[in-house]
Amino acid sequence: MFELYDYSLSDLLLFSRETYLRLLGRYNADMWPSQIAMMILGGTLIGLVRSSKLTSDRVISVLLAAIWLWVAYGFHIERYATIQIAAKTFAVMFIIQAILLVLIGVIGVRIHFSLSGGLINRTGLGLVCLGVFVYPLAGWAAGREWGQVELFALMPDPTVVATFGFLLMTGPRPNGLLLIIPVLWTVVSGALSWEMGAYESLLAPATALLTVSLSLVQYMQSVSK
């Protein structure tokens, strides 16, 4: 991960927006019809949150960890590395996040997902729906072909957005350790997206800012009780 400090933004961006979209198109074509299964998986995860059972907490953590591992390998290593010199470093970041989800959410059982009905909690649910169901529409609305949109559990940005949502549903005191890598990714992704003119991808950094702000509110509320 620390290899990122050796690169400038121009070093990391050695390709155009069109090259990146062609890569997404090939990836989506090769993965079809898993996109449908991933949306169903997203809906299943939401259903598990609503069950509010300890076993469900562990299952959600395991599934999220598996998703982060797949994005690390299936996208960063197998695909993104063909055009991005830092892709393997990004993959390490995603693998570390997967390990943290297992250590904290499964072994430590310190993640408890719930839909309590509060504003922050509901915002988390909204972010999950945004990452799983709405994010592909953002790319399409920005002029991408359907085969070039980014999807939850296959590409980094919608996966991170949905993860932010799940973490906001773990109140009353959020686990800040699980926010570090997702936020760091949105900084890198947002900078690269801005550089290549893919402004629709700035949605991910915007959700990071919202998540960090709401997490601080959650924290302040928990310590004041």
C-alpha positions as CSV (number, residue, x, y, z in Angstrom):
1,M,0.0,0.0,0.0
2,F,2.8,2.4,0.9
3,E,4.1,2.2,-2.7
4,L,1.5,4.7,-3.6
5,Y,3.8,7.4,-2.1
6,D,6.3,6.7,-4.9
7,Y,3.8,7.8,-7.6
8,S,2.5,11.1,-8.8
9,L,-1.0,11.3,-10.2
10,S,0.4,11.6,-13.8
11,D,2.4,8.4,-13.1
12,L,-0.7,6.5,-12.1
13,L,-2.8,7.6,-15.1
14,L,-1.2,6.2,-18.2
15,F,-4.5,5.6,-20.0
16,S,-7.5,7.6,-21.3
17,R,-11.1,7.4,-20.2
18,E,-11.9,5.5,-23.4
19,T,-9.2,2.9,-22.6
20,Y,-10.7,2.4,-19.1
21,L,-14.2,2.1,-20.5
22,R,-13.1,-0.6,-23.0
23,L,-11.5,-2.5,-20.1
24,L,-14.8,-2.3,-18.2
25,G,-16.7,-3.5,-21.3
26,R,-14.5,-6.6,-21.7
27,Y,-14.7,-7.4,-18.0
28,N,-18.5,-7.1,-18.0
29,A,-18.8,-9.2,-21.1
30,D,-16.6,-11.9,-19.6
31,M,-18.5,-11.9,-16.3
32,W,-22.0,-12.0,-17.8
33,P,-24.5,-13.0,-16.3
34,S,-22.9,-12.8,-12.9
35,Q,-24.0,-9.1,-12.8
36,I,-27.5,-10.3,-12.1
37,A,-26.3,-12.6,-9.3
38,M,-24.4,-9.7,-7.7
39,M,-27.5,-7.6,-7.6
40,I,-29.4,-10.5,-6.0
41,L,-26.5,-10.8,-3.5
42,G,-26.8,-7.2,-2.6
43,G,-30.6,-7.6,-2.0
44,T,-29.8,-10.7,0.1
45,L,-27.4,-8.7,2.2
46,I,-30.0,-6.1,2.9
47,G,-32.4,-8.8,3.9
48,L,-29.8,-10.2,6.3
49,V,-29.4,-6.8,8.0
50,R,-33.2,-6.7,8.6
51,S,-33.0,-10.1,10.4
52,S,-30.9,-8.6,13.2
53,K,-29.4,-11.9,14.2
54,L,-25.9,-12.6,15.4
55,T,-25.4,-15.3,12.8
56,S,-26.6,-12.8,10.2
57,D,-23.9,-10.3,11.3
58,R,-21.2,-12.9,10.7
59,V,-22.7,-14.0,7.3
60,I,-22.7,-10.3,6.2
61,S,-19.1,-9.8,7.3
62,V,-18.0,-13.0,5.5
63,L,-19.8,-12.1,2.3
64,L,-18.5,-8.5,2.3
65,A,-15.0,-9.9,2.9
66,A,-15.4,-12.3,-0.1
67,I,-16.6,-9.5,-2.3
68,W,-13.6,-7.4,-1.4
69,L,-11.3,-10.3,-2.1
70,W,-12.9,-10.9,-5.5
71,V,-12.6,-7.3,-6.5
72,A,-8.9,-7.4,-5.4
73,Y,-8.2,-10.4,-7.6
74,G,-10.9,-10.4,-10.4
75,F,-10.7,-6.7,-11.1
76,H,-7.4,-5.2,-9.8
77,I,-5.0,-8.1,-10.5
78,E,-6.6,-9.7,-13.5
79,R,-7.9,-6.6,-15.3
80,Y,-6.8,-3.3,-14.0
81,A,-3.2,-4.3,-13.8
82,T,-3.1,-4.5,-17.6
83,I,-3.4,-0.7,-17.8
84,Q,-2.6,0.5,-14.2
85,I,0.9,0.2,-12.7
86,A,-0.4,0.6,-9.2
87,A,-3.2,-2.0,-9.5
88,K,-1.5,-4.7,-7.5
89,T,-1.0,-2.2,-4.7
90,F,-4.7,-1.4,-4.8
91,A,-5.3,-5.2,-4.7
92,V,-3.3,-5.4,-1.4
93,M,-5.5,-2.6,0.0
94,F,-8.7,-4.6,-0.8
95,I,-7.2,-7.8,0.6
96,I,-6.4,-6.0,3.9
97,Q,-10.0,-4.7,4.1
98,A,-11.3,-8.3,3.6
99,I,-9.0,-9.6,6.4
100,L,-10.2,-6.8,8.7
101,L,-13.8,-7.7,8.0
102,V,-13.1,-11.3,9.0
103,L,-11.1,-10.4,12.0
104,I,-13.5,-7.8,13.4
105,G,-16.9,-9.1,12.1
106,V,-16.4,-12.8,12.3
107,I,-13.7,-13.7,14.7
108,G,-14.2,-10.8,17.0
109,V,-17.9,-10.5,16.4
110,R,-17.7,-6.7,16.9
111,I,-19.9,-5.7,14.0
112,H,-23.6,-5.7,14.5
113,F,-25.8,-4.6,11.6
114,S,-29.3,-3.3,12.2
115,L,-32.0,-1.1,10.8
116,S,-33.0,0.9,13.9
117,G,-35.0,3.5,11.9
118,G,-32.7,6.4,12.7
119,L,-31.7,8.9,10.1
120,I,-28.1,7.8,9.9
121,N,-29.2,4.2,9.8
122,R,-31.6,4.9,7.0
123,T,-28.9,6.8,5.2
124,G,-26.7,3.7,5.4
125,L,-29.5,1.7,3.8
126,G,-29.8,4.3,1.1
127,L,-26.0,4.1,0.3
128,V,-26.3,0.3,0.0
129,C,-29.1,0.7,-2.5
130,L,-27.1,3.4,-4.3
131,G,-24.0,1.1,-4.6
132,V,-26.0,-2.0,-5.5
133,F,-28.8,-0.8,-7.7
134,V,-28.3,2.9,-8.7
135,Y,-24.6,3.2,-9.4
136,P,-24.8,1.5,-12.8
137,L,-27.4,4.1,-13.8
138,A,-25.0,6.9,-13.0
139,G,-22.5,5.6,-15.6
140,W,-25.3,5.1,-18.1
141,A,-26.6,8.6,-17.5
142,A,-23.1,10.0,-18.1
143,G,-23.0,8.5,-21.6
144,R,-21.5,5.1,-21.0
145,E,-22.8,2.0,-22.8
146,W,-24.6,-0.5,-20.6
147,G,-21.7,-2.9,-21.0
148,Q,-19.3,-0.2,-19.5
149,V,-21.1,0.5,-16.3
150,E,-19.7,-0.3,-12.9
151,L,-21.4,-2.8,-10.6
152,F,-21.4,-3.9,-7.0
153,A,-19.2,-6.8,-6.1
154,L,-17.4,-6.6,-9.5
155,M,-15.9,-3.1,-9.5
156,P,-14.3,-1.1,-6.7
157,D,-16.4,2.1,-6.5
158,P,-19.9,0.7,-6.2
159,T,-18.5,-2.0,-3.8
160,V,-17.0,0.8,-1.6
161,V,-20.2,2.9,-1.7
162,A,-22.3,-0.1,-0.6
163,T,-19.7,-1.0,2.1
164,F,-20.0,2.6,3.5
165,G,-23.8,2.0,3.7
166,F,-23.4,-1.3,5.6
167,L,-20.9,0.4,8.0
168,L,-23.4,3.2,8.8
169,M,-25.8,0.4,9.8
170,T,-23.5,-0.8,12.6
171,G,-24.1,2.0,15.1
172,P,-24.2,3.4,17.7
173,R,-20.4,3.6,17.6
174,P,-18.8,3.0,14.1
175,N,-15.7,0.9,13.7
176,G,-13.3,3.5,12.3
177,L,-10.7,0.9,11.4
178,L,-13.0,-0.4,8.7
179,L,-13.4,3.0,7.2
180,I,-9.7,3.8,6.5
181,I,-9.2,1.7,3.4
182,P,-12.5,2.5,1.7
183,V,-12.0,6.2,2.3
184,L,-8.4,6.0,1.0
185,W,-9.6,4.2,-2.1
186,T,-12.1,6.9,-2.9
187,V,-9.4,9.5,-2.6
188,V,-7.3,7.6,-5.2
189,S,-10.2,6.7,-7.4
190,G,-11.6,10.3,-7.3
191,A,-8.3,11.8,-8.2
192,L,-7.8,9.5,-11.1
193,S,-11.4,9.9,-12.3
194,W,-11.0,13.7,-12.2
195,E,-7.8,13.5,-14.2
196,M,-9.3,11.4,-16.9
197,G,-12.6,13.3,-17.0
198,A,-14.8,10.5,-15.7
199,Y,-16.7,13.0,-13.4
200,E,-19.6,10.6,-12.8
201,S,-17.1,8.5,-10.7
202,L,-16.8,11.4,-8.2
203,L,-20.0,10.0,-6.6
204,A,-17.8,7.6,-4.6
205,P,-15.7,10.3,-2.9
206,A,-18.9,12.2,-2.2
207,T,-20.3,9.2,-0.3
208,A,-17.0,8.9,1.6
209,L,-17.3,12.5,2.8
210,L,-20.9,11.8,3.8
211,T,-20.0,8.6,5.6
212,V,-17.1,10.1,7.6
213,S,-19.3,13.0,8.6
214,L,-22.2,10.8,9.8
215,S,-19.8,8.4,11.5
216,L,-18.4,11.3,13.5
217,V,-21.9,12.3,14.4
218,Q,-22.6,8.7,15.6
219,Y,-19.4,8.7,17.6
220,M,-20.2,12.0,19.3
221,Q,-23.7,10.8,20.1
222,S,-22.4,7.6,21.6
223,V,-19.9,9.3,23.9
224,S,-22.3,11.9,25.1
225,K,-24.8,9.3,26.4
